[in-house]
Amino acid sequence: MGDRMNKLKLAVVGCGDIAGFTALVSKLVPRVILSACCDVNLERAQGFAKRHRIPKVFTDYNELLTKSSADAIYLAVPHHLHYEMILAAVGAGKHIFVEKPITRTLSEGKKLVEEIAGVKVGVNYQYRYDSGCYALARAVQSGALGKIHSMRINIPWHRKQSYFDGAAWHRTIAQAGGGTLITQGSHFLDVALWALGDLPVSAMGCTSTPGFNVEVDTLAHGIVETADGILISVVSSMVAATEQKVTIEAYGELGTALYADRPFPHVKFIGAKIHKELPPERGVHALQRSLAGYAKWILEDKPFLTPAASTLSVLAAVDGIYRSASSGQKSKIDNPSI
C-alpha cells in the first residue's frame, strides 16, 4: 500500500501541547498532510483544527478510525490510553505514530508488540534523529570509540506547577506510569541503549518527589547494567531551579564522546578521530526529522529509526529502575526481546 502513496494523510489524536508542536513541525514535512484531528473536548478539537487548517474534526476515536481517510494515526494521549488505542488502530488497518513511551508498562509493551500485524507502529523517541545524539550513537555503533565501558546521562530540566495542573494525568502512576524518568529521562536512556545495541539486565534506582505534591517521581537516579557489563548512569529531574543542558557521555577504550543539547545539539570526541555522521533525514529539528523518517517508512518502506519493538529495551530499563527504587534492592531485568 505504502509505495504507491505520494502523501501521508495523518490524523492527530489528542490536541494538547505536544500535538500542537508536532502539527507546526509537520508544515516542514511536505509529504505529511494533517487530514483530521480528534479530542474528547470538542472546543479544543475545533480550535486545534482551525489553527492548523485541519479539515475533519472528531470527538470519538472509534468514529475517526472508521470514517477518516487517514493512512496513519498520531497518538498524543495519556500513557495509559496507548495500549488500547494502538490496538484499535491496528484493527482498523491504520499505521500508528505514538508519543513515547510505547505503553505505560513493560508488560503492556511486550504484549502489544506481539499483537501488531499488518501495520507499522513507530514511537516518537525523536532524539535518535537529533544530530548530536545520532553522531554519538553511530560512533559507538561503528566501534570508533573502542569497547564502551560506561555511559552517563544528566537531564536537569524544570517543570512548573502548570505541567501537572494542565494535564492531571501526569500526577498519577496509574495513568502516567511514572514521572520524570519515563517521560523525560527515557528519551536519552533510549539513545544510550540504541547506541550500544545492548540489552539491560539489571538496575538500581532511587526516586523522590521534591517540589510537587504528586505520586510520580520528579527526581530519579538510576544505574543500568547491560548484558555486556556496560554501566549506564542516568539522572532525570524536573525540579532544577533553572533548566540546564542535557548531557550524554560515552567512555570507551579508544575515546570519549561528550554530547550536549545546548546552545544547539552537538557532540565532541576526545582521544579518537571521528567522522561525525548525519541523521538520515534533513531538517532543523529532531522532531521534524523523526516525522519525515516515519513518513518515508510508510510511503517508501525506508527503515525508520524507532519502530515499536526497538523501544522495549528502554521501557524495560525504566521498569527496572522503578522496581529497584520501590524495593530498595537491585532488580533483575528480563530480556525485553520477543
N, C-alpha and C positions, 0 to 999 in steps of 0.2 A: 504494500500500500504506500509506504513512505517515499520510495524513489520516484514516484510519478507526481508527487506534490511539489509545487513551487513555493508555496507559503504555508506556514504552520498556523492554523487557527487555534488560539489558546484561550480557554475560559478561566477567569480568575475567581477563586472561591475563597471568601474571607477578605473583606475590603478594609483591612486595618492598615497600620503604618508600613509594614514591610511590603505588603501588596502594592501600596501606593508608590513606594520606591521602585519596585520591580516594574510597575506599569510605566513609570517615567523612563527607566532604563530601556524598556522594550522599544521605545521610539528610536533607539540607536541600533536596533537589530532589525534590518529591513525585512528579513524573512519571517518575522513573527507578527501576527495580527491578533489583537485582542478582540475576540468576537463576542464575548459575553462575560458577565460578572454575576456573582451570587453572594448574598449575605442575608442572614435571618432578619436583619434590620433593613426594612425596605427603604427608609430615608437615606441610610448610609450607602446602600447599594446604588440608589438613584444618583446620589451626589458623586459617587465614585465614577459611575458611567458617564456623567456629564463632564467631569474633569478630564477624563481620559478618552472621551469620544468613543465609548463602547456602545454598540447598537442594541444589545439584548440584556435585559435585567431579570434576574430570578431571585426568589427568596427561598425556594425549595430545591435542595441539592438533587434529589431524585428526578425532579422535573427537568432540571438543567441537563442531566445525563441522558434523558430520553428525548428531549426536544431541541437541544442545542446541536448545531452543526460542527461544534469544536472537535478538533482532532485530538487535543490534549487538555488536561486539567491541571492548573497550577493551584496547589493547596497551600494556603497561608492561614491555617486554622489552628486552634489549640492542640497541643501534642496528643491529648487523649482521644482526639477525633481521627487521627491519622489512619489508624488500622482499619476501621470500618469504612471510612470514606475511600481509601485506596482500593479496598476490596470491591466496593460498589462500582468504582470507575473501571476496574478490571473486568467486572461482569458486564459492563456496558460497552466494552471494547475500546475504551479511551486510554491513551497514554497518560502518564502522570509525571508531573514535576512537583516534588513536595519539599517544603522547607524542612530543614534538619530539626531534630533527629528524625530518622525514618518513622519511628514509633516511640511511644512513651517508655516502653520497657523492652529489654532484650528478648524476652520470651515472645512478645508480640512481633518483634522484628524478624526473628528466626522463622516463625510460623508464616508470616506474610511473604517472605522471600520464597518459601517453598510453594506458596499458592499462586504466585504470579505466573501467568501463562498468556501468551498471545499479544501482550502489550509490553511497552518499555516503561520502566519506572526509574526515574532519576531523582537523586537527593541533592538539594542545593547546598552542598558543602563548597561554597564558592571559592574558598581560599586555595583550593587546588589549582584554580585559574589565576590566582594572584601572581604577579610577575616575580616577586621576590621569593615567595613560597615555592613556586614552580621551579625556579632556578636552583634553590636549595635541594628540593626533592630529587631533581634529576642528577645533581652532583652526587647525592647519596646513592641513588639507584645505579649510577654508572660505575661506582667503585672508586671515583676520583679522590675521595677523602680517605680511602682505605676502609678497613673494618671499623664500623662505628661502635663505640662502647657506651656512649651516653648522650642523651639529649635533654635540654632544659627549656621549659616554656613558661613565660610570665605574661599574664593578661591583667594589667592593673586598670580596669575600667571603672566607670562611675555611672550609677543609675539614680534617678530622683524618685521621690515617692509616687510621681505620676506614672512611673513604669508599672507599678502594682495597682494603682487606682484606676488607670485607664484600661487595664486588662487583668481583671481579678483572678483569672485562671493561673497567672504567673505565681500566685501566692501558695498554691497547694501542690503537694506531691502527687495526689490523686489525678490532677489534671495536667500538670507540667512534667511530672516525673523527677523533678529536681529543680535546682536553681542555676546559679552562675556556671557550674561545671558542665551541665548538659546543654545549656542554652548558649553560653559564650565560649567557655573553655574547650568544648568538644570540637569547635572549628579547627583549632590549632593542634589539638591532640590527634585529630584526623589527619592533618598534614604530616605529622611526625610518623604515625603508623603507616601511612601510604608511602612516604619516602623510604621507610625501612623495608616495606614489603614483608613485615613480620607480624606474628600473632601475639597478643598479650596472653600471658599465662598466670600472672598473679599481680596483686595490687595491695597497697597500703594507703589509707587516706584518713583525713581529718577535715571535718566541715564545721562551720559555725554560721550564725545569722546576725552579725553586727549591723546596726543601722536601721533595721526594719523589724516589725512585728509580723513575721511570716513563717510558714513551715519550711520553706525551701532554703537551701544554702545561699548566702550572699558572699561567702568566702570559702574556698575549698583548696586544700593542698593534697596532692596525690603523688605516689611513685608507682609506676607501672613497670613490670619486668616482662620482657618478651621471650619467646621460645629460644632465641639466640643469646639470651643473657644480657641484652641491652637494657639499661635503666633509663626510663623517661620520667623526669620530674615535671609536674605541672602545678602552677599556682594560678587560680582563676578568682577574680574579685569583681564585684560591682560596687565596692564601697571605698575605692581610692578617693582621697579628698579632691584631687584633680586628676582627670584621666590622663594616663601616660601611654607611651608607645608599647605595643606588643612586641615581645622578642622571642625568637626561637634560636637556640644554639645547638649545633650538632658537632660532637667531638669524635674525630676519627684518628686512626693511627698515622695517617699521612697529612691531615689538615683539619681545619676547623671552619665551620660555616656560621655566620652571625647574621640573622635576619631581624629587621625592624620594619614596622609599617608606617613610621613617620620620619621625616616630613612627607615621604612618599614610600611605597613599598620597595625595599631594596635588600640585597644580601651582599655581605663582604666575606671573602675567603682568605684565610690566613694559613700559610705553610704549604699551600698547594696551588698550582696554577690551574684555574678552572675556566673553561669556556662556558659562559652563562647562557643557558638555553632559554628560549622564549616560549610562552604558553602557546598552545596550538590554535588559539583564536586571538584575533586582534580586538582592541578596544581600550577605552580609557579607564575602565573599572572592572574588577574581578567579576562582579555580578553580570555585567554586560557580556563578558567572555563566556561565563557559565551558561547563560541563556542562549547565546549563539551556538555554543557547543551542543546544548540539548537539542536545539532546532535541527542542527545538521545530523544528529543521531537519528532523529525521527525521519527527516527528509531524505538523507543520503546514506544512512546506516554507517556514518563515520563514528568510530568509537568515542564514547562520552567518558570523561574522567571520573564521574561519580555515579555509576549505576548502583542500584539499591544494594545488591549483595556485598559490594565493596565497602559499604559503610557499617556493616555489622560489627567489625572489629573495634571501632571506636565506641560503639554502644556497649560492647562487652567490657571495654576498659573502664568506661564511666560507671557501669553497673558494679564492677569490682571495687572501685574506689568508694562508692556509696555503701556497699556492703561492709567494707572494712571500717569505714567511719562509724557505722552503726554498731558493729560488734566489738570494735577496739582491737581486732585481730587481723593479721594478714589474710587476704581472701584469695582463693584459687579461682581462676577464670577458665571456664570450659571453652574449648575450641569453638569459635563462633562460625566456622565454615560449615556449609551444609552439603 
